[in-house]
Amino acid sequence: MKVYLTGAFEPMDVRVGFGNAAFHIYKNLIDLGVDARIKQLGDDSRYEADIEICFDQPDKYRFMCPTSHKIGYTPWESSDFMSSWYQPLQMVDEIWTTSHWNATIFKDRLPDRNIFTYQHGIDHEYKPKKRKRNPNEPFTFLFIGEPYYRKDGKLVAQTFIDLFGNNPNYRLIIKATHISTITAEDKEKKISGTPDAVYNNIIVITKMLNKKEMMDLYNYADVFVYPSWGEGFGFNPLQAMAMGIPTISTSAWSDYKQYITVPISSIPVPSPWPSIHPGWMLKPNVTEFQYAMSSAESNYEELSSLAFKNSFRIHEDFDWVKVTLPAVKRLKNIYKNRELKTLA
């Protein structure tokens, strides 16, 4: 059984979600005995694949072998697809996605297609740790997700500002990918700009960080916050919780909702960003989110104990080998059925 991998497998930038997932998928397929190869653009070497997996959005699907069984592997965050997706989705033999919430979306839109869920896993370097408050440091919230509107960094920043303003006993760290779109005003609305320019206790980081730097960043946090309107999978909350960091996060889209320390409810609403996320999305409950941030310090011992207990369960349930085994079984079944059709 020979498997080609294209899409996010090619650049495999582990600093971003697609690349991080691609790296671990490829590594674990190889470790579990799959003859998986990454097909690079411009590589003209002959390699007849039995199965091809393109891990990307459908309008970017690319397959190399006319006779292969073609799998489109795609995460998504809203209830409908971009119009440019429908034609390439009809061209694949089956669709894989990253969560059961995603699988429901795909099944609703493509009821005649075979949908398979291949979850992502956690890197075991994100080790569990019992978190304790350092009284000599500000109580620190961490948010990762800018400049993606659906992760709602604006809600995070405004809630923090309303609750804690320039109070030096509290701190917010916003980690962005290259740029942040969040703006803020002071209480008298005399000064506006980036949150870190207006408030002394807000830090905005736009630099891309390697894994060690990211783990160091997580370790600055007392609480991780993530009021997302929808995720294909959601690596950052999983990584934070795997390290035992109390996490305030929306839960409706999540395959690991039972482990979220403080789950925030959502309601389905028409997408505020229909040009990039058509259909409906899951709006976070603002009141719940505000209360969770306001009460986190006073409940910290309880939250920390729960997060620490759940961190071990996360490592067990989302071990990369464990989540990859069903995918290997599916690949073997596909190959077996192709062989039987050939013999027939």
Secondary structure, DSSP 8 states (H G I E B T S, - for coil): -EEEEEETTTT--TTSHHHHHHHHHHHHHHHTT-EEEE--TT-------SEEEEES-GGG-----TTSEEEEE----SSS--GGGHHHHHHSSEEEESSHHHHHHHHHH-TTS-EEE----B-TTS--------TTS-EEEEEEEET-GGG-HHHHHHHHHHHHTT-TTEEEEEEESS-----EE-TTS--EE-HHHH-TTEEEE-S---HHHHHHHHHH-SEEEE--S--SS-HHHHHHHHTT--EEEE-TT-TTGGG-SEEE-EEEEE-S-TTTS-SEEEEE-HHHHHHHHHHTTTTHHHHHHHHHHHHHHHHHHTBHHHHHHHHHHHHHHHHHHHHHHHH-
